[in-house]
Amino acid sequence: MQIEFKNISHSVKSRVIFSDINAHVNSGECLVVSGRSGCGKTLFFSIASDIIRPDGGEVLIDGCNVHQMNAQKYADFRKDLGVVFQLSGLISNLTLEENFLLPLNRHCKELDKKEKYNRINALAEEFALRQYLPQRTEMLSSGQASLAGLARALLLKPRAVIWDAPMTEIDEQWSHYVLKLLLKLKDQGTTLVLCSNRKEVISNLADEQLELNELFCLSEC
Ligand SMILES: Nc1ncnc2c1ncn2[C@@H]1O[C@H](COP(=O)(O)OP(=O)(O)OP(=O)(O)O)[C@@H](O)[C@H]1O
């Protein structure tokens, strides 16, 4: 999936956070969005994953403006996009299994029950979460919740993964594993957009980098 951010501008409560931002990332490449705390990385993540719409500019997916897609194309885009939130975004009063079933039931109606559970069990196994499947996700540690957030995004075999603050809550061993996994996903043609200042993320994964610091300073100073 090719993702292009064209002349993105956005303000929060009359304060300009972004003005005329341009960036793009191709299939199998990684865009790392970095910058000081409060400069707008999460806001950029929200725009990239179409959780909020920018005041100005366009997000183009394979050349097509997200906001001009017809219903079917938009549904395909949502299915192709794995979104991983900084604080996991799991629904705490559902079990982990129920959390994993939600995107599968919504986007993969063609899969039968057995195939859905095969995917769930394989990813739960991969991230050492299998024993937690029947438990409510409030039982997970923050590191486990982060891994579960990643697993949930990967369930749909997305063509692109957008992750806000990857590895923040994950221990060193798992970070190493996840880094290798992200490299493998890139090799398989998955597009990555990672909002992160972490050196190991930038040095190992970034093909394109967007530094938001200066823009923040321009609007603030
Ligand atoms: N809903 C909101 N209401 C008011 N201000 C907001 C809102 N969302 C974001 N902001 C402001 O927009 C700016 C960018 O916030 P954002 O969370 O994107 O920063 P960040 O770079 O992700 O920070 P961090 O690295 O600390 O997570 C901040 O100054 C924040 O106060």
PDBQT file of the ligand as one rigid body, heavy atoms in Angstrom, charges set to zero:
ROOT
HETATM    1  N1  LIG A 301      -8.131  16.697  22.166  1.00  0.00    +0.000 N 
HETATM    2  C1  LIG A 301      -7.194  17.631  22.364  1.00  0.00    +0.000 A 
HETATM    3  N2  LIG A 301      -7.500  18.780  22.996  1.00  0.00    +0.000 NA
HETATM    4  C2  LIG A 301      -6.566  19.742  23.200  1.00  0.00    +0.000 A 
HETATM    5  N3  LIG A 301      -5.276  19.635  22.822  1.00  0.00    +0.000 NA
HETATM    6  C3  LIG A 301      -4.930  18.501  22.184  1.00  0.00    +0.000 A 
HETATM    7  C4  LIG A 301      -5.847  17.442  21.914  1.00  0.00    +0.000 A 
HETATM    8  N4  LIG A 301      -5.186  16.452  21.272  1.00  0.00    +0.000 NA
HETATM    9  C5  LIG A 301      -3.917  16.877  21.147  1.00  0.00    +0.000 A 
HETATM   10  N5  LIG A 301      -3.767  18.103  21.686  1.00  0.00    +0.000 N 
HETATM   11  C6  LIG A 301      -2.518  18.898  21.696  1.00  0.00    +0.000 C 
HETATM   12  O1  LIG A 301      -1.868  18.696  20.465  1.00  0.00    +0.000 OA
HETATM   13  C7  LIG A 301      -0.468  18.585  20.670  1.00  0.00    +0.000 C 
HETATM   14  C8  LIG A 301       0.035  17.304  20.059  1.00  0.00    +0.000 C 
HETATM   15  O2  LIG A 301      -0.396  16.207  20.873  1.00  0.00    +0.000 OA
HETATM   16  P1  LIG A 301       0.091  14.713  20.557  1.00  0.00    +0.000 P 
HETATM   17  O3  LIG A 301      -0.567  13.839  21.570  1.00  0.00    +0.000 OA
HETATM   18  O4  LIG A 301      -0.155  14.426  19.142  1.00  0.00    +0.000 OA
HETATM   19  O5  LIG A 301       1.665  14.811  20.845  1.00  0.00    +0.000 OA
HETATM   20  P2  LIG A 301       2.778  13.644  20.816  1.00  0.00    +0.000 P 
HETATM   21  O6  LIG A 301       3.868  14.128  19.955  1.00  0.00    +0.000 OA
HETATM   22  O7  LIG A 301       2.147  12.345  20.450  1.00  0.00    +0.000 OA
HETATM   23  O8  LIG A 301       3.249  13.601  22.331  1.00  0.00    +0.000 OA
HETATM   24  P3  LIG A 301       3.932  12.390  23.165  1.00  0.00    +0.000 P 
HETATM   25  O9  LIG A 301       5.255  12.114  22.525  1.00  0.00    +0.000 OA
HETATM   26  O10 LIG A 301       4.088  12.994  24.512  1.00  0.00    +0.000 OA
HETATM   27  O11 LIG A 301       2.979  11.230  23.142  1.00  0.00    +0.000 OA
HETATM   28  C9  LIG A 301      -0.210  18.661  22.169  1.00  0.00    +0.000 C 
HETATM   29  O12 LIG A 301       0.279  19.934  22.479  1.00  0.00    +0.000 OA
HETATM   30  C10 LIG A 301      -1.560  18.408  22.769  1.00  0.00    +0.000 C 
HETATM   31  O13 LIG A 301      -1.717  19.151  23.952  1.00  0.00    +0.000 OA
ENDROOT
TORSDOF 0
